[in-house]
Amino acid sequence: MTNDWTISAASMAAMAGVGLFTLLFPLILAVLFWRRRGGRWRFFLLGCVVFPLFALTLEGSINRAVLYGPAGAVIAGNIWLYGLFGGLMAGVFEECGRYAAFRLGRRWTRGPQDALMYGAGHGGIEAVLLVGSAMLNSFLIAQALNRGGISGVEALMGVPLTEAGMASLEQMASIPAALYLVSGVERLFAMVIHISLSVLVYTAAVRRERWYWFPAAIGLHALVDFAAVVTSPVSTLLTEVLAAVLAVGLALLARRVYLEEKAETLLTFHQGEGVS
């Protein structure tokens, strides 16, 4: 069996760069939202807590129960059903988590700028847990492979490599550096989407008459994930282009809702201060 795989310096740089991006970009956004918009750090931290609780723990438990149950083979065997199921599950659990967070934080909020902070935290911790940690792991494995070959990787892992592990190494060695960068681009679009959805759900949570933004956010989230699932087997480029289009569309919608909510928040403040 081949024992001389190596990972290029460009690929390792891409892994490290994407890993750092997933950590630093959300923090940079949060600092900007704090300094320029007056968002509160407690909402950023709230987003960091809600995503793993609702998406990874609660949604993950239901996903495993369904996909490993009687209907699992049917859903997993049909990409359209799989995309619909995955999209709806992500939409329901993540947006319910957002709504619960904003209802809980209503007493602390100063305005929709807190939705921006929450979105940076929610999307940021997702990026770190789903992409950043994987990139760090890949970087460490690539470093061990380049230094000590298969035995170096086995020493790092602490166990002999299985056939699946060998196949993963071979795939890692054959992936062009540019493909690692795609993960960073995808996280950029995901951050825009998470911040946009946070604005919509925030508005529904603090304005009873605008409740409709909550189910709208569920549907839009489901649409984004559904589109990613059904297009990924066709073309990575198509998936990313579609993600970019959806991210821009959601950002424009969220901007309009944000400005309306900001104006109403200021009006309510002035009325409370007795300013006509």
Wavefront OBJ file of the C-alpha trace (Angstrom):
o trace
v 0.000 0.000 0.000
v 1.233 3.529 -0.761
v 3.060 5.028 2.169
v 4.460 8.268 0.761
v 1.498 10.624 0.703
v 2.255 14.250 1.538
v 0.142 17.352 1.958
v 1.274 20.432 0.062
v 2.319 23.587 1.866
v -0.500 25.436 0.065
v -3.094 22.995 1.389
v -1.767 23.278 4.918
v -1.801 27.063 4.677
v -5.405 26.914 3.467
v -6.390 24.672 6.388
v -4.743 27.010 8.886
v -6.186 30.099 7.203
v -9.744 28.790 7.171
v -9.426 27.609 10.768
v -8.275 31.060 11.907
v -10.963 32.730 9.795
v -13.753 30.808 11.524
v -12.444 32.000 14.878
v -11.476 35.593 14.109
v -14.169 36.708 11.657
v -17.115 36.337 14.106
v -15.126 38.154 16.804
v -14.259 40.991 14.418
v -17.912 41.316 13.450
v -18.950 41.344 17.094
v -16.450 44.100 17.908
v -17.777 46.161 14.990
v -21.405 45.620 16.033
v -20.491 46.558 19.612
v -18.518 49.694 18.784
v -20.521 51.013 15.828
v -24.041 49.797 16.610
v -24.061 49.458 20.372
v -24.826 45.738 20.446
v -24.386 43.934 23.761
v -21.875 41.157 24.320
v -24.358 39.092 26.338
v -26.289 38.456 23.110
v -23.132 37.290 21.365
v -22.532 34.837 24.215
v -26.187 33.817 24.136
v -25.807 32.880 20.467
v -22.712 30.840 21.307
v -24.749 28.846 23.839
v -28.009 28.437 21.916
v -26.566 26.957 18.726
v -24.918 23.893 20.307
v -27.908 23.352 22.592
v -30.658 23.535 19.966
v -28.813 22.460 16.803
v -26.229 19.942 17.951
v -27.949 18.482 21.018
v -31.722 18.708 20.474
v -31.839 18.632 16.671
v -29.038 16.075 16.547
v -30.949 13.744 18.852
v -34.095 13.899 16.731
v -32.125 13.496 13.512
v -30.465 10.344 14.824
v -33.763 8.934 16.050
v -35.435 9.470 12.666
v -32.564 8.580 10.339
v -31.728 5.410 12.244
v -35.386 4.511 12.557
v -37.781 2.773 10.161
v -38.114 5.817 7.877
v -34.393 6.580 7.824
v -33.504 4.497 4.779
v -36.313 6.060 2.751
v -35.295 9.617 3.670
v -31.562 9.072 3.200
v -32.131 7.272 -0.098
v -33.933 10.202 -1.714
v -31.957 13.425 -1.932
v -35.115 15.537 -2.227
v -36.613 14.025 0.920
v -33.277 14.236 2.683
v -32.893 17.899 1.774
v -36.454 18.683 2.847
v -36.070 16.823 6.129
v -32.680 18.339 6.917
v -33.786 21.839 5.964
v -36.961 21.729 8.043
v -35.178 20.288 11.059
v -32.476 22.959 10.930
v -35.051 25.699 10.383
v -37.325 24.620 13.211
v -34.682 23.979 15.850
v -32.330 26.863 15.125
v -35.066 29.451 14.708
v -36.884 28.198 17.811
v -33.590 28.598 19.644
v -33.246 32.126 18.308
v -36.799 32.993 19.283
v -36.359 31.591 22.794
v -33.121 33.557 23.185
v -34.705 36.850 22.157
v -37.765 36.303 24.332
v -35.438 35.605 27.234
v -33.342 38.671 26.447
v -36.189 41.140 25.887
v -35.541 42.789 29.247
v -31.885 43.423 28.350
v -32.117 44.499 24.736
v -31.476 48.013 23.552
v -32.602 47.417 19.985
v -32.053 45.292 16.864
v -28.300 45.790 17.108
v -28.448 43.006 19.691
v -29.766 40.728 16.945
v -26.581 41.436 14.995
v -24.507 40.428 18.021
v -26.554 37.283 18.536
v -26.187 36.330 14.868
v -22.408 36.741 15.067
v -22.322 34.456 18.106
v -24.701 31.846 16.681
v -23.018 31.706 13.287
v -19.559 32.057 14.803
v -19.781 29.101 17.160
v -21.252 27.025 14.321
v -18.251 27.926 12.161
v -15.786 27.000 14.903
v -17.463 23.711 15.844
v -18.284 22.472 12.346
v -15.431 23.846 10.240
v -12.708 25.359 12.405
v -12.210 22.277 14.556
v -12.181 20.046 11.459
v -9.559 22.264 9.802
v -7.392 22.215 12.907
v -7.669 18.435 13.079
v -6.781 18.135 9.385
v -3.803 20.462 9.825
v -2.422 18.389 12.691
v -2.886 15.157 10.747
v -1.266 16.677 7.646
v 1.691 17.835 9.718
v 2.090 14.363 11.243
v 1.823 12.747 7.806
v 4.451 15.000 6.278
v 6.857 14.430 9.151
v 6.409 10.747 9.859
v 4.231 9.200 7.168
v 1.533 6.713 8.150
v 3.340 5.817 11.375
v 3.405 9.501 12.309
v -0.370 9.764 11.898
v -0.901 6.568 13.886
v 1.303 7.959 16.667
v -0.789 11.137 16.704
v -4.071 9.216 16.742
v -2.840 6.648 19.243
v -4.384 3.760 17.289
v -3.612 1.923 14.025
v -5.338 3.400 10.993
v -8.327 1.515 9.606
v -9.079 1.172 5.885
v -11.435 4.129 6.195
v -8.678 6.163 7.826
v -6.245 5.273 5.045
v -8.826 6.294 2.459
v -9.298 9.625 4.256
v -5.551 10.252 4.158
v -5.388 9.465 0.472
v -8.277 11.831 -0.184
v -6.655 14.565 1.915
v -3.448 14.241 -0.082
v -5.307 14.561 -3.379
v -7.531 17.555 -2.569
v -6.352 20.831 -4.170
v -5.652 23.679 -1.754
v -8.418 25.775 -3.322
v -11.073 23.313 -2.192
v -10.147 23.872 1.441
v -10.760 27.565 0.893
v -14.311 26.806 -0.237
v -15.152 25.991 3.375
v -14.149 29.508 4.364
v -16.247 31.064 1.617
v -19.211 28.916 2.645
v -18.826 30.085 6.266
v -18.838 33.711 5.097
v -22.200 33.202 3.405
v -23.478 31.261 6.416
v -22.565 34.134 8.750
v -24.502 36.595 6.591
v -27.492 34.259 6.621
v -27.359 33.719 10.392
v -27.182 37.441 11.114
v -30.040 38.136 8.697
v -32.278 35.456 10.188
v -31.476 36.770 13.660
v -32.835 40.202 12.701
v -36.077 38.660 11.439
v -36.616 36.510 14.525
v -35.669 39.363 16.863
v -38.387 41.497 15.306
v -40.956 38.711 15.752
v -39.909 38.234 19.377
v -40.165 41.885 20.427
v -43.078 42.985 18.180
v -46.155 40.825 18.632
v -47.773 42.313 15.533
v -44.795 41.108 13.444
v -45.025 37.484 14.516
v -44.953 36.405 10.883
v -41.170 36.917 10.663
v -40.705 33.889 12.906
v -42.319 31.300 10.582
v -40.779 33.177 7.653
v -37.328 32.663 9.167
v -38.013 28.943 9.600
v -39.055 28.652 5.964
v -36.117 30.683 4.661
v -33.639 28.686 6.738
v -35.145 25.453 5.454
v -34.881 26.737 1.881
v -31.178 27.578 2.271
v -30.317 24.150 3.656
v -32.531 22.333 1.169
v -30.837 24.123 -1.733
v -27.394 23.215 -0.394
v -28.268 19.519 -0.072
v -29.869 19.039 -3.487
v -27.237 21.006 -5.424
v -24.097 19.654 -3.715
v -23.982 16.426 -5.783
v -24.290 18.467 -8.972
v -21.565 21.077 -8.490
v -19.761 22.737 -5.603
v -19.655 25.940 -7.644
v -23.430 25.843 -8.152
v -23.967 25.329 -4.422
v -21.778 28.273 -3.491
v -23.258 30.584 -6.125
v -26.761 29.740 -4.924
v -25.673 30.278 -1.306
v -24.289 33.687 -2.266
v -27.543 34.684 -3.991
v -29.635 33.583 -0.993
v -27.268 35.329 1.435
v -27.486 38.616 -0.455
v -31.277 38.356 -0.743
v -31.654 37.658 2.976
v -29.259 40.472 3.855
v -31.291 42.983 1.843
v -34.515 41.809 3.484
v -32.949 41.913 6.953
v -31.556 45.398 6.335
v -35.036 46.716 5.608
v -36.492 45.029 8.683
v -33.544 46.217 10.801
v -33.982 49.852 9.782
v -37.736 49.703 10.457
v -37.189 48.143 13.866
v -34.417 50.614 14.697
v -36.714 53.530 13.855
v -39.515 52.117 16.006
v -37.119 51.509 18.883
v -35.933 55.128 18.764
v -39.510 56.385 18.564
v -40.518 54.317 21.576
v -37.501 55.628 23.498
v -38.317 59.267 22.715
v -41.962 58.779 23.634
v -40.896 57.213 26.901
v -38.688 60.259 27.567
v -41.599 62.546 26.789
v -40.184 63.831 23.507
v -42.764 64.593 20.842
l 1 2 3 4 5 6 7 8 9 10 11 12 13 14 15 16 17 18 19 20 21 22 23 24 25 26 27 28 29 30 31 32 33 34 35 36 37 38 39 40 41 42 43 44 45 46 47 48 49 50 51 52 53 54 55 56 57 58 59 60 61 62 63 64 65 66 67 68 69 70 71 72 73 74 75 76 77 78 79 80 81 82 83 84 85 86 87 88 89 90 91 92 93 94 95 96 97 98 99 100 101 102 103 104 105 106 107 108 109 110 111 112 113 114 115 116 117 118 119 120 121 122 123 124 125 126 127 128 129 130 131 132 133 134 135 136 137 138 139 140 141 142 143 144 145 146 147 148 149 150 151 152 153 154 155 156 157 158 159 160 161 162 163 164 165 166 167 168 169 170 171 172 173 174 175 176 177 178 179 180 181 182 183 184 185 186 187 188 189 190 191 192 193 194 195 196 197 198 199 200 201 202 203 204 205 206 207 208 209 210 211 212 213 214 215 216 217 218 219 220 221 222 223 224 225 226 227 228 229 230 231 232 233 234 235 236 237 238 239 240 241 242 243 244 245 246 247 248 249 250 251 252 253 254 255 256 257 258 259 260 261 262 263 264 265 266 267 268 269 270 271 272 273 274 275 276
